[in-house]
Amino acid sequence: KAGVTQTPRYLIKTRGQQVTLSCSPISGHRSVSWYQQTPGQGLQFLFEYFSETQRNKGNFPGRFSGRQFSNSRSEMNVSTLELGDSALYLCASSRGDRNSPLHFGNGTRLTVT
Amino acid sequence: GENVGLHLPTLSVQEGDNSIINCAYSNSASDYFIWYKQESGKGPQFIIDIRSNMDKRQGQRVTVLLNKTVKHLSLQIAATQPGDSAVYFCAENEGQGSGSRLTFGEGTQLTVNP
C-alpha cells in the first residue's frame, strides 16, 4: 500500500507570494491533517479535513487555508508569505476515527526569502 | 538508558541496551496517545499507540506505558539497535468529537552507540 505522498518536496518562495502544497493520502483513508514543523515551535497542528469538511482547526492565522477533494486528496495554501512561514509542512492521513493513528508523508520543505 | 528529566532532549545508549523515553502530556481529557519516530529528512513514522483505557501495550521490541494519574507516557525499546537512532515524539489527541488534533511533545533525540 502506498504511503502518504506530498508534492513538491522543496519550495523556495519570496515574501508576499502565495504557495499551494499537495497531499495524496493512503488509499481508503478519509481524514487528512496538516502540521507545521519548525526547530523553535516543534510540530504544530494546522487543520484536519474529513469528507471534504474542515473538522478541526489549529491556532494559525487566516493566511493558512486548506481544502479536501472528493477523492480525499488535499491541498494547503499559504497566502502573503512571511519569513516565519519557512518550515517543513507535513500531511498525515488516517481512517478518520479518533483512535486511528495518523500516518505522515515526508513533507514539503518551504523556504521563504 | 533513560531520560529522567522531562525536558531532557537527548538520550545516548549502547547498542543492545534497553532504552526508555519519557513524555508528559498536558490534557487529562486526552484518550488516545501515539509514539512516533522521525529520522532526518523524513516525516514522523508511527511506532505504537495506546488508548486511555489501557496502561500498557506491547509491540515488536517496543512497549508503551501510560500513567493517567500523573499524565505520563513512556516508550521502552528493547535491545536498542543503531537503526533506532532518531528523534522520538509522543503525541496526544485533543481533537473534538471524532476528529484528530495531535499535540506533540518536544521530542527526544536517541543516539545508539555501536
Interface residues (C-beta under 8 A of the other chain):
Chain A: V4 S31 S33 Y35 G42 L43 Q44 F45 E48 F50 R55 N56 G58 L90 A92 S94 G96 D97 R98 N99 S100 P101 L102 H103 F104 G105 N106 G107
Chain B: D31 Y32 I34 Y36 G41 K42 G43 P44 Q45 F46 D49 R51 F89 A91 N93 G95 Q96 G97 S98 G99 S100 R101 L102 T103 F104 G105 E106 G107
